[in-house]
Amino acid sequence: MSIAEAIVATAVFSFAMAAMISASISLKMSFSATDDYFLGEGDQLRVMDYFNTDLRRALAVGLNSDTATYKGTAYTNNVPAGATKYLTVVIPNYKDDSTTPSTTRFPTVSSDKVSYGSTPIKVSYYLLGNSLYRVEVDPDLLASASRCQPKSIADNVSDFNITDSVVANPLITETVVSISATFAPKFSRSNWTAALTSSTAAARVGTTLGSKIQLRNVFQ
């Protein structure tokens, strides 16, 4: 093989190897982006499911607070120092977990109001770091019970917001809560890089989702 042939062969081999390495990196990036995208989508669906379920059965709601007042009693959940964006919801205590096995509490009606026991369950959401936590405190259980401990339900959450409004209809006045969560777009390399800088607003366009829930058990 002459020197010219060796140079040409080396150049062709180098080009082929560069193409192979580039294709391998691109496939790995595509796989990682797809995986991150579906993980993020799963987190978003899970968060909305929790919000919607708790708000639809809420007896009282504390917006941007770790306390909710129901029938003149303030119910508070302890949240860690540094936590922000509180949402506290009081929900019916459908089951008596002080017995083994747990028993169902049948509702009682008094003054056109339905009640499940004397003490409801307290649920709080809060943002700590970039994780969204939910804690559900059942009064029938010990404070140290695993069910009463905070659980992270989503990561890479940059913010969540809650607002309420009173809608007056001809027959009824109802309370509506709008809630939204904003996620860092980890599945996009360029947006994720931007999300770590000061341009967070532009980086997170399109990653906010929310819903509007009528509080069926709370009336003004």
N, C-alpha and C positions, 0 to 999 in steps of 0.2 A: 504494500500500500504506500502510495506516495504521500508526501507531506500535505499536498492540496486535498487529497482524498481523506486523509486523517482529519484535517480541519473541518471539511464539510460534514464528515460523519459525526465529529464531536459536536458541531453546531446543531445538527438534526437531533442528536440524542439529548442535548441540553434543552432544546425547544420542546421536545416530547415530554421530558421530565418536568419542565416548568408548567406545561399544560396539565399534566397529571396532578401535580401538587396543587395547582390553582383550583382544579375541578374538585379535588378532595376537600380543600378548605371551604369552597363554596357549598358543597353538599353538607358538610358539618354545620356551617352557619345556618343554612336553610333548615336543617333538622332542629337545631337549637331554637331558632326563631319560631318554628311551628310548635315545638313543645312548650315554650314560654307563652305563646299566644293562647293555647288551649288551657294551660294552667291558669292564666289570667282570666280567661272567660269563665272557667269553673269558679274562681274566687268571686267574680262579679255576680254570677247566678246565685251562689250560696249566700252572699251578703243580702241580696234583694229578697231571697226566700225568708231569711231570718227577720228582716225588717217587716216585711208584709205580714208574716204570721203573727208576730208579736203585736203589731199595731192594730190588726183586725180584731184581736180579742182583748185589747187594752181596756182597762177600767179607768186608768188615769195615766197621763203622760207628763213628764218633766222635760222640757226642751232646754238643751244646753245646761243641764243640771244633773247632779247625782241624786236628786230627791224628787219624788212625785207625791202629791197630796191626794188622798182618796178618803172621802167621807170624813174630812176634818183631821185625818191622821197623816203625818208626813212619814213616808217610807224612804229610807236612805241606804244606798249601798256604798261601802268603802271602796274607793278606787286608788290605785298607786299614785304616789307623788310624780308629777311630771305628765300625767295623763291630761288630755285635752278633748274638747268636743264631746261632752257628755250627752247621753240620751238615756233617760230612765223611764221604764214602763212598768206599771202594776198590772198583772194579769191574774185571772181567776186561779184558785188552787183546786184543780179538778180532782186530785187524788190525795188521800191521806197516806203519806209515806212513813208515818210513825208506826204503822203496823206492818207485820210480815206475814203474808205478802201484802202489798199496798191495797187499799180498798178505795172504791170510787165514791166520791162525795156527790150526793144527789142535790140538785139545786133547790133552794127555797125562794119563794117570792114574797117580798114585803114592800108595800107601798109602790107596787108596779116595778120593783127592782129585783133582779135576780142575784142571788148570793151563793157562793160556794165556800162555806166556812167563814170563820171570823177573820182570818189572816190571809191575805193574798200573797202571791209570789212576786218578788222584786227582780226585775231584769234591767241591767245597765249595759250600755255600749260606751266604749271610750277608745280614743286613739292614743297609742303609746309608741313613740318612735314612728316607724312606718307600718305598724301592725294594728289591725282593728280587733278589739277584744269584746267578748260578750260574757257577762257573768250573770247566772241565774241563781238566786238565793231562795231556797225552799224552807219555809219556817218549820216544817216537820222534821228537817234533818239537822245534824250538827253542823256548825260553821266550818268544821274541818273536813266535811264530806267532800268527795271528789266532784260531785255534781254541783256543789256550791263554789267551786274554784273557777277563776277566769280562764277562758279558752280563746285562743287566737283563731279567728274565722277567716282572715284574709291578710296577705302580706302586700307590700308595695302600695299601700294606701296613703295618698298624700293628704286627703281631706275628706270630711263628710259634713253635710249641712242639713239642718232641719228647720222648717218653718211651718207655722200653722195658720189657718184662716177659718173664719166662721162664715158659713154659707146659709143664707136665709131663704128657705123655700116656703111656698104658701102654707104647707101643713106642718113643717118641722124646721128647726134650726139645727144644723149639723156642723161638726168640727172636722176639718180636713187637714191632714198633715202631709206635707211634701218633704221627701227625704232623698238625698243624693250622695253618692260616693265617687271620689275621683281616684283613679289608679295611675301609677307611673307606667308608661308604655314600654315595659321591659322587652317585649317581643320585637321592637324596632331598634336596631343598633343606633341609628342616628338620633332618634328621639330619646332613647335611654341615656345617651351621652349628654344630650341637651338637658335632660331632666335633672342631671347631677350638677348643673350650673345654675346661673341666675335666671335663665330663660325658661323657667318651669311652666309658665302659662302657655307659651307657644308649644312646648314639648308635649303637653298633656291634652291638647285639643282632641276631642273625640273619645276621651277615656272616661268621661263622666256619665254615669247612668243613674236613673232615679225613678221614683214612682210616687203617686199621690194616693193616699189611703184615707177612706172615710172611717172615723172612729165610731163604730156602730154602737158601742156601749157607753160613750161619753157624749153628753148633750149639754149645750149651754142654756 
